[in-house]
Amino acid sequence: MNEDENSLLRYLAELDTPSYELIDDDDEEVNVKMAAMDAESSRRYLFHPRRLVPRERDDGDARIRRHYFCANPIYTPEQFRRRFRMSRDLFNRILNGVISVDPYFEQRGDCTGLMGLSALQKVVASMRILAYGVPADATDEYVQIGESTAREALIHFCSAVITAFGKEYLHSPTHTDVAHLLQEGEARGFPGMLGSIDCMHWEWRHYPTSWKGMFTGRGKHPTMILEAAASHDLWIWHAYFGLPGSCNDINVLHRSPIFSAYVQGEAPPVHFTVNGRTYDMGYYLADGIYPEWPAFVKSVRHPMERKTQRFSALQESARKDIARAFVVLQARWAVIRGPAYGWDRERLSDIMTACIIMHNMIVEDEKSGAANTNFSDIGTLADPSRGSLVEREAFIAANHKLRNRALHFQLQSDLIEHNWMRYGST
C-alpha cells in the first residue's frame, strides 16, 4: 500500500467511514466520494446557523421621532443640522423623495406579521453612515437596524437620491444659470467665467488586487478621481467620477463630458467683452496642469510685471472656489473623506454622486450658510439626415476652437489688461 492510500485511510478513519468500500475503486470514484465527504465535513464543522437578534424596531423608530421629528423634539435644530448636515425641512423633503421613487422604503410586514423597518429608520441609518463615515454596524444600537440591512438601505438610498433629485441638482448650467455665473464672474474681475475646475482623489481601500497598479498614482494606495467644477457659492455644476488614480488632470479631462454640450452645439450661448475684444465661449479657472485652451484661464507662471502679478493673485484667489467646495463636501460627508471600503465601483460612484446632489440641495437651502461646516467612447451612429454635414462641420469647428492655444493666450492677456485697468496696483 503506497503513501497516498495510507493518507486516505487515515482521513476516512477520522470520519468513521468504511475504507474498504473505496480503496479498490478507480480514481474517479474516489475523487467524487472525497469531494462529497469534504462538502459534508464543511457543513458539519464550519456551518454555524445565524442567531436571530430580537431587535426592537418599533422602539427604534419611536426613539428617532421623539429625538428629532415630533412637535417638541428633545434636540434643537442646531443639533439636528450638526448630526444630519442639513435642516429638518430638507431632510423631510429627501425622505419623501426617496419614498416616492423606491418601493424599498415602504414599511411592510414580514412573514410573521411583524412590521419591518420604517422608511425613517432606513434613511437615518444611511445618513449617519454618509455623514460620519461609520461602518454599517455602528447604526444598529440607535436605529435598531442590522448591519447587512443598513448596507442594503445605503445602496437603495443613494440610488433613490440620484433618481429623485439628480436632474434638478446635478445638471449643466441653463440659460438662467449661465447669466448668473457671468454676472458673478464680471463682479470678480473675470468676465466670461463659468466657475473653477479641479480634481480630487478618493482613496479606495478594498480594491481588486489585479487593479492596484492601474488605480495607484501619486500616493501609496489606489484612488478614484472626481473631476468637478464649482462656482463661488459652492454649487457643483459638473461632476465626473470613477477614473483610476493613475490618471492626471489632463487624462481625466480628455475623458470628461464637461464640454460635450458645447461641441455638440447644445450649450447656452455665452457672449462677453474684455479689453475691447468680444468672445463667445465661457471659461473655467484652472491650475497650471490644464492645457492651454481658451476654455481655461490659468495663472501666469513666474509673473514679473506688476500687472501680471496682480492678475495671478486674483486668478489664484478666485480659483480656490473649487478647493473650498471639495473641503465643504468632505467635511459634510465623512464617508468620502476617509477610504472607500466597498468593492463595487458603481456603488461607490452612486455614493459620491448622492453626496454631491445633497451638497447642492444644502447650498440652495442655506445660501451663504452652506459654508458653515463646523461639524464634529464613440456612441451609436446617428441616422443620416438633412443638415448632418453641417452639424459635423460645426462639431469639428467647435473642437478646434476649444483647443485654440492662440485664443487662450489672447484671452489671458485681455484679462490681465482688464484687471489692471480695473484694480491697478491696489
Secondary structure as the mmCIF struct_conf table of DSSP 4:
data_model
#
loop_
_struct_conf.conf_type_id
_struct_conf.id
_struct_conf.beg_label_comp_id
_struct_conf.beg_label_asym_id
_struct_conf.beg_label_seq_id
_struct_conf.end_label_comp_id
_struct_conf.end_label_asym_id
_struct_conf.end_label_seq_id
HELX_RH_AL_P HELX_RH_AL_P1 GLU A 3 GLU A 14
TURN_TY1_P TURN_TY1_P1 LEU A 15 ASP A 16
BEND BEND1 SER A 19 SER A 19
HELX_RH_AL_P HELX_RH_AL_P2 TYR A 20 ILE A 23
TURN_TY1_P TURN_TY1_P2 ASP A 24 ASP A 24
BEND BEND2 ASP A 25 ASP A 25
HELX_RH_AL_P HELX_RH_AL_P3 ASP A 27 TYR A 45
TURN_TY1_P TURN_TY1_P3 LEU A 46 LEU A 46
HELX_LH_PP_P HELX_LH_PP_P1 PRO A 49 VAL A 53
HELX_RH_AL_P HELX_RH_AL_P4 ARG A 57 ILE A 64
HELX_RH_PI_P HELX_RH_PI_P1 ARG A 65 PHE A 69
BEND BEND3 CYS A 70 ASN A 72
BEND BEND4 ILE A 74 TYR A 75
HELX_RH_AL_P HELX_RH_AL_P5 PRO A 77 PHE A 84
BEND BEND5 ARG A 85 MET A 86
HELX_RH_AL_P HELX_RH_AL_P6 ARG A 88 VAL A 101
HELX_RH_3T_P HELX_RH_3T_P1 PRO A 103 PHE A 105
BEND BEND6 GLU A 106 GLU A 106
STRN STRN1 GLY A 109 GLY A 109
TURN_TY1_P TURN_TY1_P4 CYS A 111 THR A 112
BEND BEND7 GLY A 113 GLY A 113
STRN STRN2 MET A 115 MET A 115
HELX_RH_AL_P HELX_RH_AL_P7 ALA A 119 TYR A 132
HELX_RH_3T_P HELX_RH_3T_P2 ALA A 136 THR A 139
HELX_RH_AL_P HELX_RH_AL_P8 ASP A 140 VAL A 143
HELX_RH_AL_P HELX_RH_AL_P9 GLU A 147 TYR A 169
BEND BEND8 LEU A 170 LEU A 170
HELX_RH_AL_P HELX_RH_AL_P10 HIS A 175 ALA A 187
TURN_TY1_P TURN_TY1_P5 ARG A 188 GLY A 189
TURN_TY1_P TURN_TY1_P6 PRO A 191 GLY A 192
STRN STRN3 MET A 193 GLU A 203
STRN STRN4 TRP A 204 TRP A 204
BEND BEND9 ARG A 205 HIS A 206
HELX_RH_3T_P HELX_RH_3T_P3 THR A 209 TRP A 211
HELX_RH_AL_P HELX_RH_AL_P11 LYS A 212 PHE A 215
BEND BEND10 ARG A 218 HIS A 221
STRN STRN5 THR A 223 ALA A 230
TURN_TY1_P TURN_TY1_P7 HIS A 232 ASP A 233
STRN STRN6 ILE A 236 PRO A 244
TURN_TY1_P TURN_TY1_P8 GLY A 245 SER A 246
HELX_RH_AL_P HELX_RH_AL_P12 ASP A 249 ARG A 255
TURN_TY1_P TURN_TY1_P9 ILE A 258 PHE A 259
HELX_RH_AL_P HELX_RH_AL_P13 SER A 260 VAL A 263
TURN_TY1_P TURN_TY1_P10 GLN A 264 GLY A 265
BEND BEND11 ALA A 267 ALA A 267
HELX_LH_PP_P HELX_LH_PP_P2 PRO A 268 PRO A 269
STRN STRN7 PHE A 272 VAL A 274
TURN_TY1_P TURN_TY1_P11 ASN A 275 GLY A 276
STRN STRN8 ARG A 277 TYR A 279
BEND BEND12 MET A 281 MET A 281
STRN STRN9 TYR A 283 LEU A 285
TURN_TY1_P TURN_TY1_P12 GLY A 288 ILE A 289
BEND BEND13 TYR A 290 TYR A 290
BEND BEND14 GLU A 292 GLU A 292
TURN_TY1_P TURN_TY1_P13 PRO A 294 ALA A 295
STRN STRN10 PHE A 296 VAL A 297
HELX_LH_PP_P HELX_LH_PP_P3 SER A 299 VAL A 300
BEND BEND15 ARG A 301 HIS A 302
BEND BEND16 GLU A 305 GLU A 305
HELX_RH_AL_P HELX_RH_AL_P14 ARG A 306 ALA A 318
TURN_TY1_P TURN_TY1_P14 ARG A 319 ARG A 319
HELX_RH_AL_P HELX_RH_AL_P15 LYS A 320 ARG A 332
HELX_RH_3T_P HELX_RH_3T_P4 ALA A 334 ILE A 336
TURN_TY1_P TURN_TY1_P15 ARG A 337 ARG A 337
BEND BEND17 GLY A 338 GLY A 338
STRN STRN11 ALA A 340 ALA A 340
BEND BEND18 TRP A 343 TRP A 343
HELX_RH_AL_P HELX_RH_AL_P16 ARG A 345 GLU A 366
HELX_RH_3T_P HELX_RH_3T_P5 LYS A 367 ALA A 371
HELX_LH_PP_P HELX_LH_PP_P4 THR A 380 PRO A 384
TURN_TY1_P TURN_TY1_P16 ARG A 386 GLY A 387
HELX_RH_AL_P HELX_RH_AL_P17 SER A 388 LEU A 402
TURN_TY1_P TURN_TY1_P17 ARG A 403 ARG A 403
HELX_RH_AL_P HELX_RH_AL_P18 ARG A 405 TYR A 423
TURN_TY1_P TURN_TY1_P18 GLY A 424 SER A 425
#
